[in-house]
Amino acid sequence: MVDTGENNNMKTTFIFNLICVFSLFCSQVGSTNHDEQVKEFFKSGHTNNWAVLVDASRFWFNYRHHANVLSLYRSVKRLGIPDSQIILMVADDMACNPRNPRPATVFNNQNQHINVYGDDVEVDYRGYEVTVENFIRVLTGRLPESTPRSKRLLSDERSNILVYMTGHGGDGFLKFQDAEEVSNVELADAFEQMWQKQRYHELFFMIDTCQAESMFQKFYSPNILAVASSRVGEDSLSHHVDPALGVYVIDRYTYYALEFLENVKRGSKKTMAQFFKVCPKHLCISTVSTRTDLFPRDVSHTLLTDFFGSVRNVELITETSSLSKINTSSSTNSAGKEETTCSKDSCKDTDKKPEKFSYPDQIPRVLI
């Protein structure tokens, strides 16, 4: 006959072992989840966002190119990229053109609901400043010392950069103001200089022009993603005319891209793969072309806001962290032992227990 006390001991031991196994399993699962969260937290690898937006066309009949670039400018600002990190190049000033029946306004729709010129547009390069030379200098950082910070692309090796271009183009070139052109080879070499000088982490190139695909065919630098409004041999067409202005007000590809972006909010989980499908051929008439072979990540898992926004991963905690030894330094005494030294100010509070963080009351307690 087995002793009851021995049975109880065996049961206790079994339960204890079961609890240990369960705790170990939970800790492993928790560790795995934690690792996944950390990996998700730092997935993109970038710490800041920049945008270079270029309208390369002059003259009133190219009003739509002006509206294209200002519309995209408005979208990236709304999604979090500040003016200090946007380089806006506009070849002509349609808002102040004598033919404009509504001065100081630019619209991208005949309904004229949204004035994309607005009250807070900061144009960095205007009129005859918009040249191929200045564009290449902005990308590569080879600007005169007198150039103000607002006209510089101050990116680094952790910057994600959006480069958007619109205007008139052909097979292997984009015209600047009907006076000169930038070739696809020059553009590819400029991006390579940027990579060699650690001026970007990832770069998204977006272009709306005729035969736009030809502009990214010569790219050879890593971490570049590209989309074009038309293939080689195709025209990129306008969307609609505003009778009050007498000109086309926006191009087809940019129109449908903006329609998609208007439904994107900060923190959105929409991906670049979804963005690539915004303008099928029955809408664009031309065939949208993409290039992903230089880009290491899966576009179906690359967030749209990695390029069009400036959303940073932030995690709020309610516990304060002890930084007691941050200002301390170590030295070796005469006996050869290492000892920690600190200043009077840095060590006076080292023994204090960290207090729990709390938000202040919205209404003072004296009034309750």
C-alpha positions as CSV (number, residue, x, y, z in Angstrom):
1,M,0.0,0.0,0.0
2,V,1.4,3.4,-1.1
3,D,1.7,6.0,1.6
4,T,-0.6,9.0,1.1
5,G,2.2,11.5,1.9
6,E,4.4,10.0,-0.8
7,N,1.5,10.3,-3.3
8,N,1.1,13.9,-2.4
9,N,4.8,14.5,-2.9
10,M,4.7,12.9,-6.3
11,K,1.7,15.0,-7.3
12,T,3.4,18.1,-6.1
13,T,6.6,17.2,-8.0
14,F,4.6,16.5,-11.2
15,I,2.7,19.7,-11.0
16,F,5.9,21.7,-10.3
17,N,7.6,20.1,-13.4
18,L,4.5,20.8,-15.5
19,I,4.6,24.4,-14.4
20,C,8.3,24.7,-15.3
21,V,7.7,23.2,-18.7
22,F,4.8,25.5,-19.4
23,S,6.8,28.5,-18.2
24,L,9.7,27.6,-20.4
25,F,7.3,27.2,-23.4
26,C,5.7,30.6,-22.8
27,S,9.1,32.3,-22.4
28,Q,10.2,30.8,-25.7
29,V,7.0,31.9,-27.4
30,G,7.3,35.3,-25.9
31,S,10.9,35.6,-27.0
32,T,9.9,34.6,-30.5
33,N,7.1,37.2,-30.6
34,H,9.4,39.8,-29.2
35,D,12.0,39.0,-31.9
36,E,9.4,39.3,-34.5
37,Q,8.2,42.6,-33.1
38,V,11.7,44.0,-33.1
39,K,12.3,42.8,-36.7
40,E,9.0,44.4,-37.8
41,F,10.0,47.6,-35.9
42,F,13.2,48.0,-37.9
43,K,12.1,46.4,-41.2
44,S,12.6,49.4,-43.5
45,G,16.0,50.4,-42.1
46,H,15.6,54.1,-42.9
47,T,15.4,56.9,-40.4
48,N,14.3,59.9,-42.5
49,N,12.5,60.7,-45.8
50,W,13.2,63.2,-48.5
51,A,11.5,64.1,-51.8
52,V,12.8,65.7,-55.0
53,L,9.9,66.8,-57.1
54,V,10.6,68.2,-60.6
55,D,8.4,69.9,-63.2
56,A,10.6,70.4,-66.2
57,S,8.2,72.2,-68.6
58,R,7.5,75.9,-69.3
59,F,4.7,77.7,-71.0
60,W,0.9,77.9,-70.4
61,F,0.0,74.9,-72.5
62,N,2.0,72.7,-70.1
63,Y,-0.2,73.7,-67.2
64,R,-0.8,70.0,-66.4
65,H,2.8,69.3,-65.6
66,H,2.7,72.2,-63.1
67,A,-0.4,70.7,-61.5
68,N,1.1,67.2,-61.5
69,V,4.1,68.2,-59.4
70,L,2.2,70.5,-57.0
71,S,-0.4,67.7,-56.4
72,L,2.3,65.2,-55.5
73,Y,3.9,67.9,-53.3
74,R,0.6,68.3,-51.4
75,S,0.3,64.6,-50.9
76,V,3.8,64.0,-49.5
77,K,3.4,66.9,-47.1
78,R,0.1,65.6,-45.9
79,L,1.7,62.2,-45.2
80,G,4.4,63.8,-43.1
81,I,7.4,64.9,-45.1
82,P,8.1,68.5,-44.1
83,D,9.1,71.3,-46.4
84,S,12.6,71.3,-45.0
85,Q,13.0,67.8,-46.6
86,I,11.3,68.5,-49.9
87,I,13.2,70.0,-52.9
88,L,10.5,71.4,-55.3
89,M,11.7,72.5,-58.7
90,V,9.1,74.3,-60.9
91,A,10.0,75.6,-64.3
92,D,7.2,78.1,-64.7
93,D,4.8,80.0,-62.4
94,M,1.3,79.1,-63.7
95,A,-0.3,80.7,-60.6
96,C,0.9,84.1,-61.7
97,N,0.6,83.6,-65.5
98,P,-1.4,86.5,-67.2
99,R,-3.6,83.8,-68.8
100,N,-4.7,82.4,-65.5
101,P,-8.3,83.6,-64.9
102,R,-7.9,82.9,-61.2
103,P,-4.6,84.3,-60.2
104,A,-2.5,82.7,-57.4
105,T,-4.3,79.3,-57.9
106,V,-3.5,76.0,-59.6
107,F,-6.1,73.3,-59.9
108,N,-5.7,69.6,-60.9
109,N,-9.4,69.1,-61.6
110,Q,-12.0,71.0,-63.7
111,N,-14.2,71.1,-60.6
112,Q,-11.6,73.3,-59.0
113,H,-12.2,71.9,-55.5
114,I,-8.6,72.0,-54.4
115,N,-6.1,74.8,-55.0
116,V,-2.9,72.8,-55.0
117,Y,-0.8,75.9,-55.1
118,G,-2.3,76.8,-51.7
119,D,-0.9,79.3,-49.2
120,D,2.1,77.3,-48.0
121,V,4.0,76.2,-51.2
122,E,7.7,76.6,-50.8
123,V,9.3,76.5,-54.3
124,D,13.1,75.9,-54.0
125,Y,14.1,76.2,-57.7
126,R,11.9,78.4,-59.9
127,G,11.9,79.4,-63.6
128,Y,15.3,79.5,-65.2
129,E,16.9,77.9,-62.0
130,V,15.3,74.6,-63.1
131,T,18.2,73.3,-65.3
132,V,19.7,69.9,-65.8
133,E,22.9,71.1,-64.1
134,N,21.1,72.3,-61.0
135,F,19.1,69.1,-60.9
136,I,22.2,66.9,-61.0
137,R,24.0,69.1,-58.5
138,V,21.1,68.8,-56.1
139,L,21.1,65.0,-56.3
140,T,24.9,64.6,-56.0
141,G,25.4,67.4,-53.4
142,R,27.8,69.3,-55.6
143,L,26.4,72.7,-54.9
144,P,28.2,76.0,-54.4
145,E,29.0,76.9,-50.8
146,S,26.7,79.9,-51.0
147,T,23.7,77.6,-51.6
148,P,21.2,77.9,-48.7
149,R,20.2,74.7,-46.7
150,S,16.7,75.0,-48.1
151,K,18.0,74.3,-51.6
152,R,20.1,71.3,-50.6
153,L,19.3,67.6,-50.4
154,L,20.8,66.9,-47.0
155,S,20.2,63.2,-47.1
156,D,22.4,60.4,-45.6
157,E,22.9,56.7,-45.7
158,R,19.6,56.1,-43.8
159,S,17.4,58.3,-46.1
160,N,14.6,57.1,-48.2
161,I,14.2,59.4,-51.2
162,L,11.3,59.9,-53.6
163,V,12.3,61.4,-57.0
164,Y,9.3,62.4,-59.1
165,M,9.7,64.0,-62.6
166,T,7.1,65.2,-65.1
167,G,7.4,66.9,-68.4
168,H,8.0,66.1,-72.1
169,G,10.3,63.2,-72.9
170,G,11.4,60.7,-75.5
171,D,13.4,57.6,-75.8
172,G,16.2,58.0,-73.3
173,F,15.7,61.7,-72.4
174,L,13.5,64.2,-70.5
175,K,13.4,67.8,-71.8
176,F,14.0,70.8,-69.4
177,Q,12.2,73.9,-70.5
178,D,12.4,73.0,-74.2
179,A,16.0,74.1,-74.1
180,E,18.0,71.1,-72.9
181,E,17.5,67.6,-71.8
182,V,18.8,65.1,-69.2
183,S,19.5,61.6,-70.6
184,N,18.9,58.3,-68.9
185,V,22.7,57.7,-68.7
186,E,23.2,61.0,-66.9
187,L,20.5,60.2,-64.4
188,A,21.8,56.7,-63.8
189,D,25.3,58.0,-63.1
190,A,23.9,60.7,-60.8
191,F,22.1,57.9,-58.7
192,E,25.4,55.9,-58.7
193,Q,27.2,59.0,-57.3
194,M,24.5,59.3,-54.6
195,W,25.0,55.6,-53.7
196,Q,28.8,55.9,-53.6
197,K,28.6,59.0,-51.4
198,Q,26.0,57.4,-49.1
199,R,23.3,59.8,-49.9
200,Y,20.4,57.4,-49.8
201,H,19.3,54.1,-48.2
202,E,16.5,53.3,-50.7
203,L,15.3,55.4,-53.6
204,F,12.0,55.4,-55.4
205,F,12.0,56.9,-58.9
206,M,8.6,57.9,-60.4
207,I,8.2,59.6,-63.8
208,D,5.2,60.7,-65.9
209,T,6.2,61.5,-69.4
210,C,6.2,60.0,-72.9
211,Q,8.3,56.8,-73.3
212,A,9.0,57.1,-69.5
213,E,10.3,53.6,-69.2
214,S,13.5,54.5,-71.1
215,M,14.5,56.8,-68.2
216,F,15.2,53.9,-65.8
217,Q,16.6,51.4,-68.2
218,K,20.2,52.4,-67.5
219,F,20.0,52.3,-63.7
220,Y,22.6,50.1,-62.1
221,S,22.8,51.2,-58.5
222,P,21.4,49.1,-55.7
223,N,18.2,49.8,-53.7
224,I,16.4,51.6,-56.4
225,L,12.7,51.0,-57.2
226,A,11.1,52.7,-60.2
227,V,7.8,53.2,-62.0
228,A,7.0,54.9,-65.3
229,S,3.8,56.0,-66.8
230,S,4.5,54.6,-70.3
231,R,6.7,52.1,-72.1
232,V,9.2,52.9,-74.8
233,G,7.3,53.8,-78.0
234,E,4.2,54.9,-76.1
235,D,2.8,58.4,-75.3
236,S,1.7,59.3,-71.8
237,L,-1.6,61.1,-72.2
238,S,-3.5,63.8,-70.4
239,H,-6.7,63.2,-68.4
240,H,-9.1,66.1,-69.0
241,V,-9.5,69.7,-70.0
242,D,-10.7,72.6,-67.8
243,P,-12.8,74.7,-70.2
244,A,-12.3,77.8,-68.0
245,L,-8.6,77.5,-68.4
246,G,-8.5,76.1,-71.9
247,V,-5.8,73.6,-71.2
248,Y,-5.4,70.1,-69.8
249,V,-5.0,70.2,-66.0
250,I,-3.5,66.9,-65.2
251,D,-1.9,63.8,-66.8
252,R,-3.6,60.4,-66.6
253,Y,-1.1,58.5,-64.6
254,T,-0.6,61.2,-62.0
255,Y,-4.4,61.6,-61.8
256,Y,-4.9,58.0,-60.8
257,A,-1.8,57.9,-58.6
258,L,-3.1,60.9,-56.6
259,E,-6.6,59.3,-56.4
260,F,-5.0,56.4,-54.7
261,L,-2.8,58.5,-52.4
262,E,-5.8,60.6,-51.2
263,N,-7.1,57.5,-49.5
264,V,-3.7,56.8,-47.7
265,K,-3.4,58.0,-44.1
266,R,-0.3,58.2,-41.9
267,G,0.4,54.7,-40.6
268,S,-1.3,53.1,-43.6
269,K,-0.4,49.5,-44.4
270,K,-0.8,49.9,-48.1
271,T,2.1,48.6,-50.1
272,M,4.1,49.6,-53.2
273,A,2.7,46.6,-55.0
274,Q,-0.8,48.0,-54.6
275,F,0.5,51.4,-55.8
276,F,1.9,49.9,-59.0
277,K,-1.6,48.8,-60.0
278,V,-3.3,52.2,-59.7
279,C,-3.5,52.8,-63.4
280,P,-4.3,49.8,-65.6
281,K,-4.0,50.2,-69.3
282,H,-7.8,50.7,-69.9
283,L,-7.5,53.9,-67.7
284,C,-4.0,55.1,-68.6
285,I,-4.2,54.2,-72.2
286,S,-0.4,53.8,-71.9
287,T,1.2,50.8,-70.2
288,V,2.6,51.5,-66.7
289,S,6.1,50.0,-66.4
290,T,8.0,49.1,-63.2
291,R,11.5,48.0,-62.3
292,T,12.2,46.0,-59.2
293,D,15.4,44.0,-59.9
294,L,17.6,46.5,-58.1
295,F,15.4,46.6,-55.0
296,P,16.2,43.9,-52.4
297,R,12.8,43.9,-50.6
298,D,9.5,42.4,-51.7
299,V,7.3,45.2,-53.0
300,S,4.2,43.4,-51.6
301,H,5.7,43.9,-48.1
302,T,7.2,47.4,-48.7
303,L,5.0,50.1,-47.2
304,L,3.9,53.0,-49.4
305,T,4.8,55.4,-46.5
306,D,8.4,54.2,-46.7
307,F,8.7,56.7,-49.6
308,F,5.6,58.9,-49.6
309,G,5.5,59.7,-45.9
310,S,7.6,60.3,-42.9
311,V,6.2,57.9,-40.4
312,R,8.6,56.8,-37.7
313,N,8.2,53.8,-35.5
314,V,7.7,55.0,-31.9
315,E,6.7,53.0,-28.9
316,L,5.5,54.7,-25.7
317,I,6.5,53.2,-22.4
318,T,5.2,54.2,-18.9
319,E,8.3,53.2,-17.0
320,T,11.3,55.5,-16.7
321,S,14.7,54.1,-17.5
322,S,17.7,54.6,-15.2
323,L,20.6,56.4,-16.9
324,S,22.6,56.8,-13.7
325,K,25.9,55.8,-15.3
326,I,25.7,57.7,-18.5
327,N,28.0,60.5,-17.3
328,T,30.4,58.2,-15.4
329,S,33.9,57.3,-16.4
330,S,36.2,54.6,-15.3
331,S,39.8,55.0,-14.2
332,T,42.5,52.7,-12.8
333,N,43.8,53.3,-9.3
334,S,47.3,52.7,-7.9
335,A,46.5,49.1,-7.1
336,G,45.6,48.4,-10.7
337,K,41.9,48.1,-10.1
338,E,39.3,49.8,-12.2
339,E,37.0,52.2,-10.3
340,T,34.1,54.3,-11.5
341,T,34.2,58.1,-11.0
342,C,31.7,60.7,-11.7
343,S,31.0,64.4,-11.2
344,K,29.0,65.8,-8.3
345,D,26.0,66.6,-10.5
346,S,26.0,63.2,-12.3
347,C,26.2,61.0,-9.3
348,K,24.0,62.7,-6.7
349,D,20.8,61.0,-7.8
350,T,22.2,57.5,-8.8
351,D,20.6,55.7,-5.8
352,K,17.1,57.1,-6.4
353,K,14.5,54.5,-7.5
354,P,13.0,55.4,-10.8
355,E,9.4,56.7,-10.5
356,K,6.5,55.5,-12.6
357,F,5.8,57.8,-15.5
358,S,2.3,59.4,-15.6
359,Y,0.6,62.0,-17.7
360,P,-0.6,65.2,-16.0
361,D,-4.3,65.6,-15.2
362,Q,-6.3,67.4,-17.9
363,I,-8.2,69.3,-15.1
364,P,-6.2,70.5,-12.0
365,R,-7.2,68.6,-8.9
366,V,-7.8,71.8,-7.0
367,L,-10.9,72.4,-9.2
368,I,-12.4,68.9,-8.7
